[in-house]
Amino acid sequence: MKCPVCDESMERKMVPYSVGGVKLGVFEADVCSCGEVFFTEKSSDAIDRKAKEKGLWGFEKKGKVGYSGNSLIVRIPKKVADFMQLKKGEGILIRPEDKKRLIIEVV
Ligand SMILES: [Zn+2]
């Protein structure tokens, strides 16, 4: 399999996966030297099952960037907010880790 990001060939490896700081185990994935990791379909199913078992289901949600005035807004799923005990008015620190990842820290 070729990496869809950089077109290098990827290697099949066992990769650890965790949700909300809880380790779910190691799963088969295609890994590229550029850092991209793609879990196989079988692994994705196993990850979903494990996450459900541990009550960590629904942490990953697809969303879209919204728009409000001059700012872009991103909705935080209720499950994630509950897990992090986030409340309205809470202070956060937002910083981009790279061009594809955003870190939001509660301060
Ligand atoms: Zn790559």
Residues whose N, C-alpha, C, O or C-beta is under 5 A from the ligand:
A	BS01	ZN	C3 V5 C6 D7 E8 C32 C34 E36
